[in-house]
């Protein structure tokens, strides 16, 4: 019983509830594909494939039976036309005499009733064959209609994937690398070439498989977008210092600035720019009171010079959660938040992420 329960749970895990986001008319919308809907679609496709296989097997078997029946009818007619041959001994033995007569021919001596029954069977089989052909044609038309729906959804999904990949590329990061960063499970095995099939059921199954791959890709990219810091850490701000080379505000010498400075009123709420886990919350030298958040996929953000921290290390935070209050702690000349975006240990220009986010959140 436990094994059955485990198998059932593994089967259900193949169809997690999926949430898809898309932008239309300047707004971000979403829809959910429930587990029940996915399982229903799976059984519909499976039933269609099983019926196609059964119909093919039935027609092959039926044709063989029909040929045997027709041969038997021809034999009966031939024997009726030459009745003298029907009762010739097949072989005569001194011991058996005339007992070695063809028994099948003897049984067909009065052929009229048997021929009539065989003809009726043939007519019934032809009618059944015609009915099966009509049902098969209807199934093929139905598969063709469903195939067109799959093709439309495939095209729409491909467009959505392309749009998201373009937005991610605007940040300067590689979408494929980020997707691979979502999971680190090992994969492998020999390469097996898939041969294209002309069977409608097989073609439909391959089309459904391709769509499933696209949907999986779309879902992963949705997760990537939800984990990328695509907004500024303040609702209102004045950018007081850019990313890269600048004149140091304290020493006056040319130095490198690994983030952006957003100035505004002291005690202004500082917001998490994406969901993640707080990996540091405390005092860090020239950064003053600082928070560092891990967003997964190798992406982290830092928020420095704050007056007060509202989160602690290990705490999970959501998109736009308040994590601290703007201040001027550490090596600072006035109220602002120093904001950094780090990917795999290297700082990246946060403004690229904020610009990309405008294409996601506009409207």
KOLDRENDREN-479782 format. One line per 3 residues: number of its first residue (from 1); their letters; for each residue x, y, z of N, C-alpha, C. Coordinates in steps of 0.001 Angstrom, whole numbers, plus 500000, padded with zeros to 6 digits. Example, Ala and Ser with C-alpha at 12.3 -4.5 7.8 and 13.67 -1.06 7.14 Angstrom:
residues 2
1) AS) 513190/494310/507800/512300/495500/507800/513200/496700/507800 ~ 512850/497750/507080/513670/498940/507140/512900/500030/507870
END
This chain:
residues 363
1) XXX) 500835/498791/500000/500000/500000/500000/500871/501261/500000 ~ 501988/501193/500783/502906/502339/500845/503532/502612/499487 ~ 503873/501503/498766/504486/501669/497443/503513/502340/496483
4) XXX) 502250/501918/496538/501231/502542/495662/501097/504027/495992 ~ 501102/504338/497292/500980/505741/497709/502168/506561/497212 ~ 503372/505970/497296/504570/506675/496819/504520/506902/495319
7) XXX) 504074/505857/494576/503965/506001/493123/502964/507087/492756 ~ 501841/507113/493505/500803/508117/493230/501341/509519/493512 ~ 502096/509643/494609/502669/510948/494944/503677/511383/493895
10) XXX) 504507/510424/493399/505476/510765/492348/504765/511177/491064 ~ 503643/510491/490761/502873/510854/489565/502336/512274/489698 ~ 501772/512620/490866/501226/513964/491064/502327/515022/490995
13) XXX) 503554/514656/491434/504649/515629/491408/505055/516026/490000 ~ 504670/515203/488998/504980/515542/487610/504127/516697/487091 ~ 503054/517010/487838/502119/518043/487357/501919/519108/488439
16) XXX) 502971/519866/488792/502795/520920/489795/501942/522047/489225 ~ 501266/522750/490119/500477/523898/489656/501420/524946/489085 ~ 501118/525409/487889/501993/526352/487197/501317/527716/487112
19) XXX) 502101/528757/487327/501599/530128/487237/502373/530850/486153 ~ 501659/531421/485191/502291/532077/484052/501932/533564/484048 ~ 502962/534399/483912/502775/535844/483862/502981/536324/482430
22) XXX) 502203/537280/482017/502379/537848/480696/501934/539314/480725 ~ 502460/540076/479811/502144/541499/479745/501228/541759/478562 ~ 500110/542425/478784/499159/542747/477721/498559/544117/478004
25) XXX) 498545/544967/476978/497962/546321/477098/498612/547094/478245 ~ 499924/546891/478417/500634/547650/479419/500469/547168/480837 ~ 499888/545999/481056/499679/545473/482404/500233/544068/482487
28) XXX) 500678/543728/483685/501184/542373/483932/500039/541521/484471 ~ 499688/540493/483744/498625/539566/484155/499215/538176/484352 ~ 498424/537312/484914/498886/535926/485073/497691/534990/485076
31) XXX) 497965/533734/484792/496948/532691/484936/497606/531439/485495 ~ 496808/530622/486124/497320/529390/486727/496817/528185/485958 ~ 497723/527239/485743/497387/525952/485131/497379/524924/486258
34) XXX) 496174/524551/486709/496062/523688/487883/496559/522284/487613 ~ 496850/521603/488718/497300/520199/488602/496202/519362/487968 ~ 494948/519601/488321/493842/518813/487771/493737/518982/486265
37) XXX) 493907/520210/485769/493824/520460/484317/494958/519769/483578 ~ 496173/519801/484160/497306/519141/483504/497103/517627/483445 ~ 496595/517043/484572/496379/515593/484591/495285/515209/483602
40) XXX) 494229/516031/483497/493157/515749/482526/493695/515757/481106 ~ 494525/516764/480790/495112/516832/479445/496001/515619/479183 ~ 496721/515181/480235/497599/514007/480064/496785/512773/479719
43) XXX) 495660/512560/480445/494854/511373/480178/494149/511450/478828 ~ 493761/512665/478388/493131/512801/477067/494120/512397/475974 ~ 495362/512895/476079/496374/512551/475075/496687/511062/475112
46) XXX) 496794/510496/476341/497093/509065/476472/495982/508214/475875 ~ 494706/508593/476150/493578/507842/475604/493557/507890/474076 ~ 493879/509070/473523/493907/509207/472060/494976/508314/471448
49) XXX) 496142/508258/472078/497219/507416/471556/496864/505933/471657 ~ 496255/505534/472795/495881/504126/472969/494808/503717/471949 ~ 493848/504615/471703/492806/504293/470741/493385/504178/469331
52) XXX) 494333/505050/468977/494967/504973/467662/495698/503652/467490 ~ 496396/503198/468546/497117/501929/468469/496140/500754/468355 ~ 495034/500821/469132/494060/499743/469077/493406/499642/467697
55) XXX) 493049/500810/467113/492390/500802/465803/493320/500228/464730 ~ 494603/500604/464806/495558/500079/463835/495688/498559/463958 ~ 495797/498064/465205/495906/496610/465422/494647/495893/464944
58) XXX) 493478/496505/465212/492222/495855/464849/492094/495729/463330 ~ 492456/496818/462607/492323/496768/461149/493261/495727/460539 ~ 494479/495623/461080/495414/494622/460564/494862/493217/460785
61) XXX) 494340/492961/461999/493775/491633/462298/492535/491362/461466 ~ 491699/492411/461311/490462/492244/460572/490729/491884/459111 ~ 491702/492564/458493/492012/492263/457089/492450/490812/456910
64) XXX) 493199/490301/457868/493648/488909/457764/492442/487963/457859 ~ 491536/488226/458805/490345/487378/458949/489478/487453/457698 ~ 489336/488674/457143/488501/488852/455965/489066/488067/454772
67) XXX) 490390/488097/454621/490981/487336/453511/490756/485836/453675 ~ 490846/485345/454907/490597/483909/455151/489155/483545/454820 ~ 488223/484429/455206/486799/484167/454927/486551/484135/453420
70) XXX) 487112/485097/452709/486901/485150/451266/487495/483921/450573 ~ 488647/483448/451040/489250/482241/450465/488354/481025/450700 ~ 487761/480984/451895/486892/479840/452215/485636/479852/451348
73) XXX) 485078/481080/451130/483886/481196/450285/484205/480773/448853 ~ 485379/481198/448356/485781/480817/446991/485933/479295/446874 ~ 486453/478674/447911/486619/477220/447889/485277/476516/447854
76) XXX) 484319/477053/448648/482978/476451/448658/482329/476559/447290 ~ 482437/477739/446669/481838/477926/445347/482460/476995/444314 ~ 483770/476811/444401/484458/475938/443461/483972/474495/443616
79) XXX) 483805/474083/444843/483368/472701/445065/481926/472493/444620 ~ 481085/473559/444749/479699/473444/444266/479676/473317/442744 ~ 480620/474044/442095/480670/473972/440631/481204/472613/440156
82) XXX) 481981/471892/440951/482536/470581/440592/482233/469582/441706 ~ 480953/469195/441852/480574/468305/442967/481225/466947/442875 ~ 481603/466491/441658/482196/465165/441539/483575/465112/442186
85) XXX) 484234/466337/442286/485563/466348/442904/485499/466388/444415 ~ 484306/466770/444930/484208/466971/446376/484319/465681/447146 ~ 483937/464564/446491/483909/463300/447229/484920/462306/446708
88) XXX) 485941/462781/445965/487014/461890/445541/487912/461619/446745 ~ 488293/460385/446945/489154/460075/448098/490497/460757/447963 ~ 490974/461296/449076/492294/461918/449087/493389/460852/448979
91) XXX) 493171/459738/449641/494085/458598/449543/493333/457353/449991 ~ 493679/456213/449404/492993/454960/449741/494017/454008/450313 ~ 493692/453496/451476/494584/452571/452152/493890/451228/452275
94) XXX) 494584/450122/452051/493952/448807/452207/493331/448637/453582 ~ 493928/449268/454587/493382/449102/455936/492175/449978/456176 ~ 492191/451242/455611/491116/452192/455908/490075/452273/454815
97) XXX) 490404/451873/453620/489455/451943/452503/489115/453371/452213 ~ 487804/453690/452199/487348/455044/451844/487251/455984/453058 ~ 487793/455589/454218/487689/456471/455387/488623/457671/455316
100) XXX) 489652/457570/454377/490586/458695/454243/490057/459713/453244 ~ 488852/460179/453474/488227/461208/452635/488427/462566/453296 ~ 488571/463583/452483/488756/464945/453024/487548/465334/453864
103) XXX) 487729/465425/455197/486594/465695/456095/486015/467092/455868 ~ 486884/468051/455562/486388/469410/455340/485443/469466/454147 ~ 485792/468723/453061/484934/468679/451883/483636/467989/452215
106) XXX) 483704/466931/453017/482493/466209/453385/481552/467104/454183 ~ 482131/467928/455065/481288/468830/455850/480620/469878/454984 ~ 481243/470228/453848/480700/471264/452972/479784/470684/451890
109) XXX) 479383/469415/452022/478539/468788/451010/477254/469562/450786 ~ 476518/469925/451825/475380/470840/451614/475842/472276/451869 ~ 476420/473010/450912/477112/474272/451159/476213/475487/451323
112) XXX) 474976/475424/450998/474149/476630/450903/474096/477398/452210 ~ 473844/476735/453326/473704/477425/454612/475024/478049/455063 ~ 476129/477341/454853/477423/477864/455292/477841/479083/454476
115) XXX) 477608/479016/453158/477918/480176/452308/477106/481378/452741 ~ 475836/481165/453044/474978/482264/453478/475489/482875/454770 ~ 475908/482039/455706/476418/482547/456976/477717/483333/456784
118) XXX) 478597/482798/455904/479854/483493/455638/479625/484844/454975 ~ 478649/484894/454064/478334/486166/453410/477807/487182/454419 ~ 476970/486714/455350/476446/487607/456384/477589/488119/457274
121) XXX) 478518/487201/457611/479663/487611/458426/480500/488665/457702 ~ 480687/488457/456403/481473/489411/455622/480809/490781/455610 ~ 479494/490797/455409/478768/492077/455398/478878/492769/456753
124) XXX) 478720/491965/457837/478812/492539/459177/480209/493109/459437 ~ 481242/492388/459000/482609/492864/459187/482877/494133/458377 ~ 482337/494180/457147/482511/495386/456333/481849/496590/456985
127) XXX) 480659/496367/457556/479965/497460/458229/480747/497922/459464 ~ 481267/496951/460205/482043/497298/461384/483321/498033/460995 ~ 483955/497583/459910/485154/498248/459425/484852/499684/459012
130) XXX) 483742/499888/458338/483354/501225/457909/483126/502125/459123 ~ 482466/501576/460156/482236/502351/461371/483540/502736/462063 ~ 484482/501767/462112/485770/502051/462732/486549/503101/461943
133) XXX) 486470/503033/460622/487158/504029/459809/486591/505424/460052 ~ 485275/505512/460182/484657/506814/460441/485099/507350/461802 ~ 485139/506445/462797/485560/506884/464126/487028/507309/464124
136) XXX) 487849/506583/463370/489257/506937/463268/489430/508288/462575 ~ 488643/508519/461501/488697/509817/460817/488306/510943/461764 ~ 487243/510680/462566/486799/511701/463524/487890/511981/464557
139) XXX) 488562/510907/465015/489641/511092/465981/490790/511893/465382 ~ 491122/511592/464124/492202/512318/463472/491863/513789/463298 ~ 490590/514075/462950/490172/515474/462841/490242/516160/464200
142) XXX) 489834/515411/465243/489892/515974/466587/491332/516252/466999 ~ 492242/515310/466693/493652/515506/467003/494214/516698/466233 ~ 493772/516842/464972/494240/517972/464174/493807/519295/464810
145) XXX) 492556/519334/465319/492075/520545/465983/492847/520836/467255 ~ 493061/519782/468044/493839/519974/469273/495281/520353/468931 ~ 495797/519778/467840/497155/520127/467430/497288/521596/467091
148) XXX) 496271/522173/466450/496303/523591/466115/496269/524450/467381 ~ 495463/524022/468370/495436/524746/469637/496801/524696/470314 ~ 497427/523507/470286/498769/523384/470858/499757/524278/470116
151) XXX) 499614/524332/468787/500520/525158/467993/500357/526641/468348 ~ 499117/527091/468544/498880/528481/468924/499487/528786/470292 ~ 499266/527866/471254/499830/528070/472580/501348/528027/472526
154) XXX) 501892/527173/471668/503344/527075/471520/503917/528389/470989 ~ 503241/528970/469980/503725/530249/469425/503641/531361/470472 ~ 502533/531390/471221/502381/532431/472237/503428/532265/473342
157) XXX) 503660/531023/473759/504660/530766/474792/506053/531156/474308 ~ 506353/530844/473043/507664/531201/472488/507875/532709/472500 ~ 506807/533477/472174/506918/534935/472202/507182/535433/473622
160) XXX) 506461/534852/474596/506647/535274/475985/508075/534958/476452 ~ 508581/533790/476064/509945/533407/476440/510942/534394/475848 ~ 510741/534744/474576/511644/535679/473917/511626/537037/474608
163) XXX) 510435/537515/474997/510324/538805/475674/511070/538797/477007 ~ 510872/537726/477787/511533/537656/479094/513044/537567/478926 ~ 513493/536764/477955/514938/536624/477735/515564/537959/477343
166) XXX) 514842/538768/476558/515366/540085/476179/515494/540991/477402 ~ 514488/540933/478297/514540/541752/479504/515712/541330/480384 ~ 515885/540016/480559/517000/539527/481378/518332/539934/480759
169) XXX) 518430/539845/479435/519681/540213/478759/520009/541687/478966 ~ 519001/542539/479162/519245/543965/479396/520028/544192/480682 ~ 519931/543266/481630/520667/543416/482888/522148/543108/482717
172) XXX) 522502/542486/481579/523879/542077/481362/524158/540648/481774 ~ 523132/539930/482242/523292/538540/482662/522787/537598/481581 ~ 523279/536364/481609/522919/535337/480626/521689/534575/481117
175) XXX) 520554/534621/480381/519342/533911/480836/519575/532417/481043 ~ 520320/531783/480129/520573/530348/480258/521354/530040/481529 ~ 522304/530887/481841/523110/530666/483042/522257/530817/484298
178) XXX) 521345/531774/484287/520460/531971/485433/519508/530793/485597 ~ 518989/530291/484470/518086/529137/484538/518825/527929/485100 ~ 520051/527721/484631/520830/526599/485171/521112/526791/486652
181) XXX) 521186/528054/487087/521441/528327/488494/520267/528021/489399 ~ 519074/527841/488829/517909/527516/489652/518056/526146/490281 ~ 518601/525155/489515/518785/523802/490020/520181/523335/489653
184) XXX) 520752/522549/490501/522101/522020/490269/522084/520500/490188 ~ 520945/519904/489766/520846/518449/489698/521670/517923/488530 ~ 522414/516817/488748/523208/516212/487693/522336/515505/486668
187) XXX) 522744/515585/485417/522032/514920/484338/523047/514321/483374 ~ 522618/513309/482592/523530/512689/481640/522885/511525/480944 ~ 523713/510642/480363/523202/509490/479640/523541/509584/478172
190) XXX) 523453/508455/477455/523770/508467/476027/522757/509256/475232 ~ 523212/509822/474105/522323/510589/473239/521531/509640/472353 ~ 520212/509794/472324/519340/508986/471486/518630/509908/470508
193) XXX) 518815/509659/469207/518177/510483/468187/516706/510125/468082 ~ 515827/511138/468087/514390/510924/467950/514023/510990/466482 ~ 513430/509910/465954/513029/509844/464552/511599/510360/464429
196) XXX) 511388/511276/463496/510059/511848/463294/509082/510767/462839 ~ 507867/510795/463394/506845/509810/463064/505764/510466/462215 ~ 505188/509672/461296/504088/510181/460468/502738/509842/461073
199) XXX) 502705/509073/462150/501442/508725/462781/500867/509959/463471 ~ 499569/510264/463230/498985/511481/463823/499085/511489/465337 ~ 498856/510329/465963/498934/510271/467417/500332/510561/467916
202) XXX) 501348/509982/467243/502735/510230/467633/503106/511696/467414 ~ 502668/512254/466294/502961/513662/466007/502343/514566/467068 ~ 501115/514234/467479/500442/515022/468510/501210/514925/469828
205) XXX) 501673/513711/470162/502414/513514/471405/503723/514300/471379 ~ 504422/514295/470224/505671/515044/470118/505417/516545/470218 ~ 504314/516988/469625/503960/518412/469705/503670/518799/471154
208) XXX) 502936/517920/471864/502638/518178/473273/503914/518185/474103 ~ 504860/517292/473774/506129/517246/474509/506929/518531/474293 ~ 506947/519015/473042/507664/520270/472768/507042/521434/473531
211) XXX) 505694/521459/473559/505017/522524/474295/505350/522443/475778 ~ 505404/521214/476319/505733/521049/477730/507129/521598/478029 ~ 508068/521375/477108/509414/521922/477283/509386/523442/477277
214) XXX) 508593/524022/476358/508479/525484/476314/507867/526013/477619 ~ 506815/525334/478103/506169/525774/479343/507127/525672/480522 ~ 507926/524611/480558/508917/524475/481626/509930/525629/481561
217) XXX) 510365/525954/480342/511304/527056/480161/510675/528374/480615 ~ 509422/528587/480218/508719/529815/480599/508606/529906/482122 ~ 508240/528798/482759/508087/528806/484213/509410/529130/484898
220) XXX) 510506/528558/484395/511809/528835/484991/512202/530295/484806 ~ 511907/530841/483624/512211/532253/483393/511349/533157/484278 ~ 510100/532725/484537/509255/533485/485470/509899/533508/486856
223) XXX) 510458/532374/487266/511139/532312/488559/512364/533212/488559 ~ 513098/533225/487439/514266/534099/487323/513857/535563/487488 ~ 512809/535959/486762/512345/537348/486835/511930/537702/488261
226) XXX) 511240/536771/488930/510771/537039/490293/511919/537148/491282 ~ 513098/536611/490924/514242/536630/491835/515271/537693/491488 ~ 515097/538388/490372/516050/539429/489985/515657/540770/490602
229) XXX) 516637/541556/491074/516348/542885/491634/516134/543906/490518 ~ 514882/544157/490170/514575/544982/488998/513952/546336/489361 ~ 514032/546731/490631/513528/548050/491033/514580/548745/491891
232) XXX) 514353/550030/492145/515220/550779/493053/514825/550469/494498 ~ 515734/550629/495451/515407/550318/496852/514573/551388/497546 ~ 514293/552504/496847/513464/553569/497410/512347/553900/496432
235) XXX) 511178/554249/496965/510077/554679/496097/510378/556046/495481 ~ 510986/556916/496256/511349/558264/495786/512815/558495/496126 ~ 513547/559078/495184/514978/559249/495417/515569/560230/494410
238) XXX) 516805/560648/494711/517638/561403/493788/518957/560648/493685 ~ 519335/560265/492471/520581/559517/492310/521749/560468/492521 ~ 522483/560259/493611/523555/561188/493975/524931/560723/493524
241) XXX) 525062/559448/493141/526352/558967/492659/526123/557738/491784 ~ 526861/557662/490642/526672/556572/489700/527611/555406/489925 ~ 527514/554427/489019/528304/553205/489099/529608/553392/488311
244) XXX) 530717/552879/488858/531995/552939/488154/532913/554000/488723 ~ 533741/554586/487850/534709/555586/488296/534030/556875/488735 ~ 534529/557473/489814/533994/558752/490312/535054/559421/491186
247) XXX) 534812/560676/491530/535679/561380/492475/535154/561106/493879 ~ 536006/560527/494714/535587/560143/496057/535089/561362/496832 ~ 533879/561266/497459/533314/562441/498148/534076/562831/499404
250) XXX) 534907/561934/499929/535656/562247/501156/537072/562706/500843 ~ 537774/561931/499989/539178/562248/499696/539344/563132/498471 ~ 538364/563111/497570/538468/563882/496346/539262/563195/495264
253) XXX) 539797/562011/495536/540570/561274/494543/539645/560416/493667 ~ 540112/560085/492441/539346/559218/491546/539358/557797/492108 ~ 538202/557216/492238/538078/555856/492798/536950/555126/492087
256) XXX) 536847/553854/492380/535784/553038/491777/534620/552917/492743 ~ 533414/553114/492210/532182/553001/493006/531400/551790/492507 ~ 531215/550780/493360/530613/549506/492943/529100/549456/493080
259) XXX) 528463/550607/493242/527008/550622/493360/526448/551954/492937 ~ 525221/552204/493372/524563/553494/493144/524185/554080/494494 ~ 524227/555421/494582/523783/556114/495794/522449/556789/495510
262) XXX) 521452/556464/496351/520121/557056/496231/519876/557916/497467 ~ 519790/559230/497269/519599/560152/498390/518126/560497/498560 ~ 517737/560633/499824/516372/561102/500137/516319/561420/501631
265) XXX) 515108/561625/502123/514946/562031/503514/515325/560916/504464 ~ 515930/561292/505589/516298/560311/506594/515043/559615/507125 ~ 515166/558363/507474/514078/557485/507960/513141/557018/506845
268) XXX) 513475/557320/505572/512680/556780/504458/512831/555258/504430 ~ 511730/554493/504266/511832/553023/504231/512695/552551/503059 ~ 513613/551638/503349/514434/550980/502322/513777/549634/502019
271) XXX) 513599/549329/500719/512824/548164/500302/513720/547086/499695 ~ 513363/545822/499941/514037/544711/499263/513644/544733/497790 ~ 514614/544694/496900/514336/544822/495466/513908/543501/494826
274) XXX) 513974/542396/495558/513490/541093/495092/513416/540171/496305 ~ 512699/539076/496151/512592/538124/497255/513940/537435/497486 ~ 514175/537011/498711/515434/536337/499000/515585/536057/500483
277) XXX) 516824/535781/500897/517147/535463/502289/518251/536402/502752 ~ 518085/536982/503923/519087/537888/504488/520293/537065/504943 ~ 521459/537361/504377/522677/536626/504748/523601/537479/505620
280) XXX) 523310/538773/505705/524066/539639/506618/523180/540810/507008 ~ 523218/541145/508303/522495/542312/508811/523272/542814/510026 ~ 524006/543920/509844/524800/544441/510950/525731/545540/510491
283) XXX) 526708/545823/511340/527674/546897/511041/528833/546327/510240 ~ 529224/547022/509134/530351/546579/508325/531184/547785/507901 ~ 532074/548198/508765/533057/549246/508470/532473/550471/507796
286) XXX) 533081/550835/506625/532648/552029/505911/531223/551943/505381 ~ 530668/550712/505274/529267/550559/504834/528284/551002/505926 ~ 528764/551069/507168/527851/551393/508257/526883/550240/508497
289) XXX) 525657/550596/508868/524636/549559/509056/524209/549055/507669 ~ 524445/547753/507445/524270/547201/506093/523484/545893/506132 ~ 522772/545634/505044/522040/544375/504852/522461/543784/503519
292) XXX) 522676/542477/503494/522970/541763/502250/521944/540640/502088 ~ 521336/540563/500899/520280/539581/500626/520721/538671/499483 ~ 520551/537371/499685/520833/536369/498641/519527/536052/497918
295) XXX) 519499/536284/496601/518294/536049/495803/518357/534732/495031 ~ 519406/533950/495237/519558/532707/494488/520203/532952/493141 ~ 520593/531881/492468/521189/531936/491122/522517/532682/491105
298) XXX) 523108/532926/492286/524359/533680/492355/524178/535176/492460 ~ 522927/535661/492643/522627/537098/492679/522428/537552/494135 ~ 523107/538644/494500/522947/539238/495832/522820/540759/495698
301) XXX) 522191/541381/496705/522109/542846/496758/522569/543323/498130 ~ 523123/544546/498159/523582/545160/499407/522945/546530/499576 ~ 522613/546875/500835/521979/548143/501184/522763/548706/502376
304) XXX) 523457/549825/502161/524382/550316/503180/524009/551722/503662 ~ 524702/552144/504778/524573/553475/505405/523194/553688/506025 ~ 522509/552632/506403/521165/552805/506959/521206/553273/508412
307) XXX) 520121/553863/508819/519995/554330/510199/519544/553197/511111 ~ 518642/552330/510586/518105/551240/511402/517809/550038/510516 ~ 518099/548841/511060/517815/547598/510345/516512/547000/510871
310) XXX) 515663/546546/509945/514367/545974/510325/514304/544462/510125 ~ 515405/543847/509692/515447/542398/509481/516707/541843/510140 ~ 516741/540519/510260/517884/539847/510867/518421/538767/509924
313) XXX) 519630/538322/510191/520261/537289/509377/519422/536002/509395 ~ 519249/535396/508192/518465/534174/508060/516996/534404/507763 ~ 516560/535655/507854/515146/535968/507627/514837/535992/506126
316) XXX) 513676/535416/505754/513217/535476/504375/512467/536781/504152 ~ 512732/537424/503031/512050/538675/502707/511401/538546/501339 ~ 510328/539289/501152/509619/539288/499887/509904/540551/499089
319) XXX) 509381/540584/497892/509546/541730/497007/508936/542973/497645 ~ 509737/544046/497771/509339/545338/498325/509046/545293/499830 ~ 509534/544287/500519/509425/544306/501988/510330/545397/502557
322) XXX) 509893/546048/503660/510720/547047/504326/511815/546332/505116 ~ 513074/546691/504831/514178/546019/505501/514984/546969/506402 ~ 514795/548278/506236/515525/549228/507072/515070/550652/506812
325) XXX) 515728/551590/507523/515419/553006/507369/516657/553738/506867 ~ 516460/554636/505914/517551/555371/505289/518262/556240/506329 ~ 519596/556241/506241/520373/557029/507199/521671/557507/506596
328) XXX) 522673/557700/507455/523979/558196/507000/525105/557585/507825 ~ 524937/556318/508196/525935/555648/509029/527147/555262/508191 ~ 528285/555015/508880/529492/554609/508179/530164/555772/507469
331) XXX) 530834/555457/506369/531575/556469/505607/530606/557163/504657 ~ 529935/558182/505161/528858/558837/504416/528891/560327/504680 ~ 528474/561097/503664/528445/562560/503804/527028/563101/503952
334) XXX) 526018/562210/503911/524641/562661/504035/523675/561498/503900 ~ 522383/561738/504184/521397/560646/504151/521256/560053/502742 ~ 521543/558790/502617/521366/558085/501345/521519/556585/501605
337) XXX) 521151/555786/500614/521395/554351/500686/522339/553988/499539 ~ 523427/553325/499902/524358/552794/498893/523833/551405/498500 ~ 523580/551219/497208/522908/549993/496730/523803/549278/495714
340) XXX) 524041/547973/495928/524877/547179/495035/524114/545941/494556 ~ 524417/545522/493330/523948/544243/492785/525179/543419/492438 ~ 525263/542212/492989/526441/541357/492817/526006/540034/492198
343) XXX) 526727/539610/491157/526462/538308/490527/527747/537492/490528 ~ 527669/536349/491191/528821/535449/491321/530064/536189/491798 ~ 529853/537060/492795/530968/537749/493446/531432/539013/492767
346) XXX) 530869/539363/491602/531299/540557/490878/530191/541604/490869 ~ 530510/542870/491114/529474/543915/491095/529018/544232/489676 ~ 527728/544484/489524/527145/544877/488237/526388/546184/488424
349) XXX) 526230/546904/487335/525576/548205/487386/524088/548037/487724 ~ 523650/548499/488901/522243/548335/489290/521277/549043/488347 ~ 521744/550121/487665/520834/550861/486798/520360/550020/485626
352) XXX) 521187/549070/485157/520749/548178/484083/519568/547322/484546 ~ 519600/546879/485778/518511/546077/486324/517248/546922/486483 ~ 517408/548134/486962/516254/549028/487160/515630/549377/485814
355) XXX) 516460/549628/484798/515936/549926/483452/515196/548732/482883 ~ 515744/547526/483039/515056/546324/482565/513737/546130/483276 ~ 513703/546451/484570/512479/546286/485333/511336/547159/484848
358) XXX) 511656/548285/484212/510605/549178/483710/509776/548480/482633 ~ 510366/547534/481905/509632/546816/480881/508725/545748/481479 ~ 509001/545359/482717/508173/544364/483410/507050/545024/484193
361) XXX) 507365/546122/484866/506423/546709/485813/505720/547960/485298 ~ 505977/548357/484073/505351/549593/483591/503848/549404/483457 ~ 503108/550461/483532/501640/550401/483394/500969/550108/484683
END
